[in-house]
């Protein structure tokens, strides 16, 4: 097992499994590089899947009939994706999964996972803990997504992207994230005109500087919103 995969496993519920059981669960797993912006699963797809985020950040979002989107989960290394698809009857993907930055996923075999659950209660317990955590985190997500202001949602998305970037080489605190106003609007579940207004306010307050298809965060600490958001990983 590669070091980065091992590190992701340690951050996940899979770390509770004995080495031999874990090796069996990961039999046949393949690594998949996912470029920024790439969609790995679309709302409405029926195929079961089981993936571990090894690197990068992916978001899970739902889409309204008018085309607006709302992000319901941010997934960092150690996050498991698709556990519910292993056990739900007539599973239909309820959301879309998209890489925010260049990411890497470890794709496990749904068939192998189901067999492991059937023969070993320790594997079943791991997936039960994962599913329980997802239920609680999605409930926690409701106020953060539905009741937060657009400014808070924009700030959150910028912070998620900023977490993947290092400060400038000059030792300053500036962090550059590559994102368009349209992408920010999609992530925040609003329209571009509203995002333009929010960015203008943040720019006037000295929190950030906007450039073409990228934003320079001058003061990350001032983007941190109120309490109560689900970290998503």
Backbone torsions as a table, in degrees:
resi	resn	phi	psi	omega
1	UNK	NA	128.0	-179.9
2	UNK	-65.5	157.1	-175.1
3	UNK	-62.2	-40.0	-178.3
4	UNK	-70.8	-34.0	175.0
5	UNK	-66.8	-43.0	178.4
6	UNK	-60.1	-41.7	179.6
7	UNK	-63.8	-39.0	178.3
8	UNK	-67.5	-40.0	178.1
9	UNK	-61.0	-42.1	-179.5
10	UNK	-59.8	-33.6	-179.4
11	UNK	-80.7	-11.0	-176.1
12	UNK	-102.8	174.4	175.5
13	UNK	-68.4	-15.6	-180.0
14	UNK	-64.2	-18.9	-176.6
15	UNK	-63.7	-18.2	-178.9
16	UNK	-76.8	-11.6	-176.9
17	UNK	-82.4	141.6	173.6
18	UNK	-60.1	152.0	-177.1
19	UNK	-52.9	-41.5	-177.7
20	UNK	-69.4	-36.3	178.4
21	UNK	-69.3	-41.5	178.2
22	UNK	-62.3	-43.3	178.8
23	UNK	-59.5	-40.1	178.7
24	UNK	-66.1	-39.2	179.7
25	UNK	-66.3	-34.1	-177.7
26	UNK	-89.0	3.3	179.7
27	UNK	-58.5	126.3	178.9
28	UNK	82.0	1.0	179.7
29	UNK	-67.1	145.0	-179.7
30	UNK	-127.7	147.5	177.2
31	UNK	-88.7	140.4	-179.1
32	UNK	-133.2	120.8	175.1
33	UNK	-78.8	135.9	-176.8
34	UNK	-127.1	108.0	-178.5
35	UNK	-64.7	154.6	177.3
36	UNK	-54.9	133.3	-179.8
37	UNK	89.8	-12.1	-176.7
38	UNK	-73.7	136.3	176.7
39	UNK	-94.8	124.2	-179.1
40	UNK	-93.9	-31.0	177.9
41	UNK	-144.3	139.6	-178.4
42	UNK	-111.4	148.2	175.6
43	UNK	-55.2	131.3	179.0
44	UNK	99.9	-12.5	178.8
45	UNK	-72.9	143.2	-176.2
46	UNK	-97.2	-9.5	-170.4
47	UNK	-72.6	132.6	173.6
48	UNK	-69.9	153.7	179.8
49	UNK	-157.5	157.7	176.5
50	UNK	-147.2	119.0	-174.4
51	UNK	-138.3	148.7	175.2
52	UNK	-116.3	126.9	177.0
53	UNK	-74.1	121.2	-179.2
54	UNK	-98.0	-37.0	-178.9
55	UNK	-151.0	154.6	176.9
56	UNK	84.5	-166.0	178.4
57	UNK	-136.7	133.3	172.6
58	UNK	-120.3	153.5	177.0
59	UNK	-117.5	151.7	175.1
60	UNK	-113.9	125.8	-176.6
61	UNK	-139.4	154.7	176.1
62	UNK	-109.9	157.0	-175.6
63	UNK	-123.3	131.4	178.0
64	UNK	-82.0	162.5	178.7
65	UNK	-57.1	-28.9	-179.3
66	UNK	-85.1	4.0	176.6
67	UNK	96.9	-11.9	177.6
68	UNK	-67.8	150.0	179.0
69	UNK	-120.8	157.6	174.9
70	UNK	-137.0	123.2	178.5
71	UNK	-76.2	127.7	-178.3
72	UNK	-112.3	-8.8	178.3
73	UNK	-161.5	138.0	169.4
74	UNK	-110.7	130.6	-174.0
75	UNK	-118.6	121.0	178.6
76	UNK	-105.5	177.7	177.3
77	UNK	-52.6	132.7	-176.7
78	UNK	102.8	-13.8	179.4
79	UNK	-77.8	139.3	175.0
80	UNK	-100.4	138.5	179.6
81	UNK	-121.4	137.4	170.3
82	UNK	91.2	7.1	-178.3
83	UNK	-58.8	-40.3	-178.7
84	UNK	-61.8	-29.1	-178.2
85	UNK	-68.4	-17.2	-179.7
86	UNK	-75.8	-24.4	-169.2
87	UNK	-123.9	-14.4	-178.7
88	UNK	-77.8	130.7	176.4
89	UNK	-68.6	137.8	178.6
90	UNK	50.2	50.4	-176.1
91	UNK	-60.9	134.1	170.8
92	UNK	-129.7	128.0	-177.5
93	UNK	-58.0	119.3	-176.4
94	UNK	-86.1	-6.5	-175.4
95	UNK	-150.3	174.1	178.5
96	UNK	-109.8	142.9	-179.9
97	UNK	-114.6	127.8	-174.8
98	UNK	-139.8	138.7	176.2
99	UNK	-75.2	129.6	176.1
100	UNK	-81.6	-39.0	175.8
101	UNK	-129.8	172.6	175.6
102	UNK	-53.1	125.9	-174.3
103	UNK	-131.3	168.3	176.0
104	UNK	-139.1	132.1	-178.9
105	UNK	-118.4	146.4	171.6
106	UNK	-101.9	111.0	-176.5
107	UNK	-92.8	116.6	-179.1
108	UNK	-99.1	160.5	-178.5
109	UNK	-81.3	120.9	175.2
110	UNK	-58.7	-38.2	-179.6
111	UNK	-64.4	-43.8	178.3
112	UNK	-63.0	-41.1	-179.5
113	UNK	-63.8	-43.2	179.7
114	UNK	-64.2	-41.3	178.2
115	UNK	-63.3	-39.1	179.1
116	UNK	-64.8	-39.2	177.7
117	UNK	-64.1	-40.8	-176.5
118	UNK	-66.7	-31.3	-175.2
119	UNK	-103.3	-10.1	-175.2
120	UNK	-141.4	113.8	-178.8
121	UNK	-65.8	-21.1	178.4
122	UNK	-66.7	-37.1	176.2
123	UNK	-68.4	-42.3	177.9
124	UNK	-59.7	-40.2	-179.6
125	UNK	-65.3	-38.0	178.0
126	UNK	-62.4	-46.7	-179.5
127	UNK	-69.5	-32.6	177.0
128	UNK	-65.2	-41.3	176.5
129	UNK	-63.5	-40.0	178.6
130	UNK	-63.0	-46.4	-179.4
131	UNK	-65.3	-38.3	178.0
132	UNK	-63.7	-42.0	178.8
133	UNK	-64.5	-38.5	179.6
134	UNK	-64.4	-42.3	179.1
135	UNK	-59.7	-48.1	-178.3
136	UNK	-65.8	-39.3	-178.2
137	UNK	-69.9	-35.7	178.0
138	UNK	-69.1	-35.0	174.6
139	UNK	-64.9	-42.1	176.8
140	UNK	-63.0	-28.3	-176.1
141	UNK	-72.6	-23.7	-174.7
142	UNK	-55.6	-53.0	179.5
143	UNK	-65.3	-33.9	-179.4
144	UNK	-67.9	-31.0	-178.7
145	UNK	-94.9	-40.6	-173.6
146	UNK	-87.5	-33.7	-172.5
147	UNK	-106.3	-13.3	179.3
148	UNK	-69.9	154.0	176.4
149	UNK	-73.2	162.2	176.5
150	UNK	-60.0	-38.8	179.0
151	UNK	-59.3	-43.3	178.8
152	UNK	-64.5	-40.6	-179.3
153	UNK	-68.5	-39.0	176.2
154	UNK	-64.1	-44.4	180.0
155	UNK	-61.2	-40.9	-179.6
156	UNK	-62.2	-44.7	-178.8
157	UNK	-64.1	-41.1	177.9
158	UNK	-62.7	-38.8	179.4
159	UNK	-67.3	-37.8	177.8
160	UNK	-62.9	-41.5	177.2
161	UNK	-69.1	-39.1	-178.1
162	UNK	-64.1	-29.8	-178.9
163	UNK	-63.3	-18.4	180.0
164	UNK	-94.8	0.3	-176.8
165	UNK	-115.2	151.7	176.1
166	UNK	-99.8	150.1	175.7
167	UNK	-58.1	162.1	-178.2
168	UNK	-58.4	154.6	-176.6
169	UNK	-64.8	-18.4	-179.8
170	UNK	-76.7	0.8	177.9
171	UNK	88.5	-1.6	178.9
172	UNK	-75.5	178.2	-176.2
173	UNK	-96.4	2.2	-178.6
174	UNK	-66.9	139.4	177.1
175	UNK	-129.7	131.4	-178.1
176	UNK	-103.4	127.2	174.8
177	UNK	-119.7	139.2	179.7
178	UNK	-95.0	109.9	-179.4
179	UNK	-161.2	140.4	178.4
180	UNK	-91.7	163.6	177.0
181	UNK	-63.4	-35.3	177.9
182	UNK	-64.3	-42.8	178.5
183	UNK	-64.1	-39.9	176.8
184	UNK	-62.7	-41.5	178.9
185	UNK	-62.6	-42.2	178.3
186	UNK	-60.9	-46.1	-177.6
187	UNK	-65.3	-35.2	-177.2
188	UNK	-87.9	-5.3	179.8
189	UNK	69.6	39.5	-178.8
190	UNK	-140.1	-164.8	-179.6
191	UNK	-109.6	161.2	-174.4
192	UNK	-59.4	-37.7	-176.8
193	UNK	-61.3	-37.1	178.7
194	UNK	-69.3	-40.6	178.2
195	UNK	-62.7	-40.0	177.8
196	UNK	-57.4	-42.6	-179.8
197	UNK	-65.9	-42.9	179.6
198	UNK	-63.0	-44.8	179.3
199	UNK	-63.0	-37.1	178.0
200	UNK	-62.6	-41.8	178.3
201	UNK	-63.1	-45.0	-179.9
202	UNK	-65.9	-34.4	178.3
203	UNK	-67.7	-42.7	179.5
204	UNK	-65.7	-28.2	179.0
205	UNK	-85.0	-2.4	178.6
206	UNK	79.0	17.2	-178.9
207	UNK	-80.4	-34.1	-176.8
208	UNK	-151.3	170.8	175.0
209	UNK	-130.3	132.8	-178.9
210	UNK	-99.2	139.0	174.9
211	UNK	-133.7	179.3	-176.5
212	UNK	-65.2	115.8	177.9
213	UNK	55.8	24.4	173.2
214	UNK	-156.7	158.1	-177.7
215	UNK	-130.2	132.5	177.4
216	UNK	-99.5	114.0	-179.7
217	UNK	-87.0	113.8	-176.5
218	UNK	-86.3	-31.0	-176.2
219	UNK	-141.0	81.7	-176.0
220	UNK	-57.3	-35.7	-176.4
221	UNK	-60.3	-30.3	-177.9
222	UNK	-81.0	-5.6	174.3
223	UNK	-86.7	-17.4	-176.6
224	UNK	-62.7	119.9	-177.0
225	UNK	-85.9	-163.8	-178.7
226	UNK	-69.5	177.1	-178.0
227	UNK	-77.4	165.2	169.7
228	UNK	104.7	2.7	179.9
229	UNK	-89.2	143.1	176.4
230	UNK	-77.5	125.0	-179.8
231	UNK	-66.3	-20.3	170.4
232	UNK	80.3	6.5	177.5
233	UNK	-136.5	NA	NA
